[in-house]
Amino acid sequence: MAFPIGPDPRSDQSETDFLIQDPFGLRRAVTPVFAFDLRDGMLVDPVNGQSIGLGTSFYVTPFGHQLSAMHVITDFLNGLGVPIRPGPDKKLVQPDRTWIGIYQDPGLVYGATLAGSVLLATDFVMFPFDQSQHPLAVTFTSEQLNHVEPSLDLASWNVSGLNEKRTTFLPMRIGRARLAEGDRVMALGYPGIKSWRRPGARIVSFEEEMRGSIGRVTKIDRTWDQARKVWPTFTVDVHWKPGMSGGPVFNESGDVVGIVSRGGAVAGETAGWGHALWLEALPYKQDIYGCIDPLNPGWICGWGVCNNSQSLVELFPTQEAANAFAQTHGPGLSVRYVSTQHPARLVRPAR
């Protein structure tokens, strides 16, 4: 059992900070998050007026459901002065010109050519600080919320524009806290994202890179106090750079056990620290985690279309979609709720 990836053995990169080039694996499951200018496609930082990314997100189901850190979103919305409040289908109020998106599946390209897709996020679930109820009880209050901070540094959303395409997703471990001090963990993310438009050109150029960082757990805190904005966390002995916020943190079995929350450098030293939301210590709730099977990392619950021998033909997130498929693909098909080890999960290479 091992991490999903490590430093290239042909390089001299350190385990604490290394480049990841995995276009058909991790790059499809872990995505950069940015503010997308609807007018010209540039990446927008509303606070500093610069074109940089906001953070990192990752897929946890094959149906386009992602997790990230809540402060990645609230920092952006607060900078625009946009109120956070519920709308149709749990959507946030959308600014006129700018919204939140991801860069999906760039693949492997050479030279200046089209790479990947820009997709927008929707159906947000977050936990504002001034929400009075238990953080896992509801998604939003009904009143308008301004300049909010996380009571739990966790957000989830659905990615629009996938057109029923299944997404590579990461196996997660929820509700069974096994991490211990001294364990090694690995964080992934995009610490540097920017875009620019060349003079006289209509194309927008993007630049980003995925980085990995392996460290050792030095502290575990199970405290959960919503009023003081304290949630279950663990600390590691490496510096997680800005931009990695919202990225997954893996244990050595390759399961996601945390989300990067923040990091810091120690003055005068090369080492630093990283802080993660401890997902293992949180209870399962479908609004947040989607249709994962919390007891079996990499397994997905959904409505399966089965043949006469009860073998699974296809899995859908809703019963309506499964029924429609069964009705149009011949007799002998039945629909039932199942849990299965989905083929779209990220599979670690043989070592």
N, C-alpha and C positions, 0 to 999 in steps of 0.2 A: 504494500500500500504506500502511496506517495502523493505529493502535490500534483496538480494537473500539469505543471510545467516547471522548469527551473532555468537557471542561466545556461546559455549555450556553452558547452564544455570546451569549444574551440576559442572562446573569448576569455578575456581577463576580467569580466564583470563580476562584481561582488553579489552575493546572495541578498544583500540588503537593498540593492537598487540595480535592476537589470532590464534590458529591452526585451520585449516579447514580440516575436514575429510568427504568428499562428493564424493566418488568414481564414482557414477553413474550420477552426475549432473555437478557441476562446474568443477570437475577434467577432464571431457571430453571436456569442452569448453575452459578452460584456461590451457595452456601448458608451461612447462619449455623449454627455448631455450639454446642450448649449441653448442660449437665447437666439432664436431665429427671427431675423428681420423679414417680415412678410413682403416688403417692398423689393428688396434686392438680394436676399439670400445670405447676407452677411451675418456673422456671429456678433451679438451685441452684449456688452457689459453695461447695464444702465447706470451703475454707480460711478464708474471711472471713465466711461465713454470709450472703452477699448473693445477690440474684437477678440474676445477670448472665450473659452468654454466655461461651463458652470460646474461640472463634476462628472460623475460616472454613474451608470445604472446597469442592471443585468436582468436577463430573463429568468423567470422561475417556473414558467409553464411553456408548453409549445404553442399556446394560443395568444402570444403577444403580451403577457402580463409581466411587469417589471417591478423591481424594488430599487430604492435609492435612499439617501439620507434626506430628511425633511428640510434641513437648513439649505440644501442645494436649491430648493424651490423657493423657500420663503425669503432668502437673501435677494433673489432675483425680483420677486414680486414686491417686496418692501422697497427696493431701489426704484421701482417704477411708480410707487405709490398706489399700487393696484390692490383693492380690497379682496380678501379671501372670503368667499361666501359660496353657498351651494347654488347651483343652477340646474338646468335640465340634465337629467341623467348624471347628477353629481359632478358636472363639469364646473371648473372654475370660471369666473368672469374673464373673458378674453380681452386683452388690450387691443387697440385698433391696429397697431402696426407690428407688434412683437409677440412671439409666443415661444413655448418651450418645445424642443425637439431632440431627436437623437440622430446619430449618423449610423446607418444600418448597413452591415455587410459590405465593406469596401472591396473584398476579394483581393486578388493579386493582379496589380496593373503596372505598366511601365510607361513612363513619359506622362505628358499632359493629356489625360483622357478622363471620361466619365468613370466614377468609381462609387459604388454603393448608392444609397438612397437617403434623402432627408425626410424623416417621418415625424409627425407631431404626436405629442402625448395628450391623453384625455382621461376622463373618469378618475380623477385624483382621489386618494384617501390619505388624509394627514391628521396630525394631532396637535392643534394649536394650544399654546400655553394657557390662554384664558378660557379654554373649554372646561366646563365645570364637572362633567361626568367622567367616569372611569375611562381611561384612554382607549380601551378596547370595546367600549359600549356602543359608541356611535362614530360616524365619520366627521360630521360638521355640526356646529350649532346653527340656528336659523338666523341669528343676527349677523350683521356685517362685522368682520374682524380686520383690523388694520395693524400693521407692524407687529405681527405675531412672532413668537419664538417657539421652538419645539418643546412640548411636554414629553415627547418621545421622538428621538431623532430618526424617524422612519416614515417613508412615504411609498405609496404604490400607485401605479397608473397602468392604463392600457395603451398600447401603441397603435395608432390608426394608420390605415393605408397598406396593411400587409396583404389584403385581398385573399384571406383564408390560407395564406402560406404559413406552414408550421415553422416555428423558430427553435433554434438550438437553445437549450436551457440548462441551468446548473442544478445539481442535486442539493437539497437543503436538509438541515437537521433542526427541527423545531420541537420545543417542549420537553427535551431530554438533555439537561445540562450536564455534560460530561467533561468539558474543558477544564484543565487544571493548570496551576502555576508551573512553569517549566516546559509546557508543551510548545512545540513549534507551530507557527501559523504563517500563512502567506496571503498578502493583500495584492489586489490588482486594481489598476485604474489608469486614468489619462491625465497626468500632471501638467501637460502643456498642449492646449488646443488654440489655434488661431486661424483667421481667414483674411484674405485680402483680394482686392480687385485690381488687376493689372490695368494701367492707363489705356483707354481706348478699347478695352476688351469687354465682352459681355459675360464671360465666364468668371465664376467666383472660385478661388483656389482655397483649399483647406489643408491644414498641416496639423497632424496629431501623431502621438505614439503611445502605445500601451507599455506600462512599466509594471514590474513585479517587485515585491519586497518581502523577504522572509525574515522573521524575527522570533523571539521567544517571549511567551507570556510571563510578565513580571508581577501582575496584580489582577485579581478578579473581585468585582464588587457586585453583589446580588441586590443591593438596595434599589427600591423603586419608590420614589417620592415625587408625585406629579407636581405638587405645589412648589418644590424646590428645583424642578426640572432635572431630577436625578433618575436615571434608569439603569438597568443591569448593563454593566460594561466590563471590558477587559483591556488591559494596557500591555503594550509590547515594547521591546527595547530598541526599536528602530524608528526613524523619522518617516512618517507617511506624508508626502508632499501635497500641497494644495492642488486640487483637481482630481485627486484620488478619492475625495469624499463621495460616499454613496457606492463605492466599489465593494465587491465581495471579499470576505476573509475566509480562507479555507483551513480546515484541519488537515492532518497528514493522511487522512483517509480520502481526501478529495471532496469532502462535503462542505458546503457553505455553513459556517457557524456564527458569522458576524458581518457587520457592515462598517466600513471605514467612516468614522465620525469626525475626527480631527487628528492633527499631529503637530509636533513642535520640535525645534532644534535646541540643543543645549549650547549656550554661549561658550565659545572657545573650545568646543569639542566636536568631533566628527559624528558622534552618536546623537540620538534624540529619542523621541518617544512617539508612539501612535496609540490612539484611543478608538475603540470600536464598540458599537452597540452589540450586545450579546444576544443574538437571535435565539440561540439554544435555550435561553432562560425565559423566553416569552411564550405565552400560550398560543395555540393555533386559532386563527380566525379567518374565514374564507374571504371576507372583504379585503383583507390585507394580502394574504399569500396566494389567493387564487385557488385553483383546483389541485394543489399538490396533495399528496398523501403524507401527512406529517409523521407517520410511523415508518415510512420506507423512503429514504432519500432517492430521488430519481424516478419515483413512481408518481403517476398522475391519476386522479379520480375524474371520471366523466361518463358520458352516455355512449356506450359501445354498441356498434352494430355487429351482430354475431351471425354466423351461418348455421346450418342445420346441426353441425357437430359442435356448436357452441364455441368455435374459434373466433377470435376477434378479427373483424375485417377492417374497421375504422373506428376512431374515437373522436367524439365531439364534445364541446363545452356545454351544450344545451340539449335537452331532450327533443326540442323542436327540430334542430338541425339534424340530429340522428334519425328521427322519423322521416324527414324529407329525403335523406339519403337512402334509407331502406325502401321507401316507396318507389324510388326511381331506378333501383338497381336490381330488380328482379325478385321473384318469390323466394321464400325460404329464409329470409333475413328477419331477425328479431332485434329488439332494442332493450338493453338493460343497463343499470348503473354498475360500473366496474372500477377496479383499481388495477393499473397495469404498469409494467416497467416500459416507459415510452421510448421508442427508438430515437426520438429527437434529443434525448438527454445527452449532455457532454460525456463522452467516454474517454477515460484516461488511456493514453497509449501504453502498450506493453513495454515494460522496462527490463 
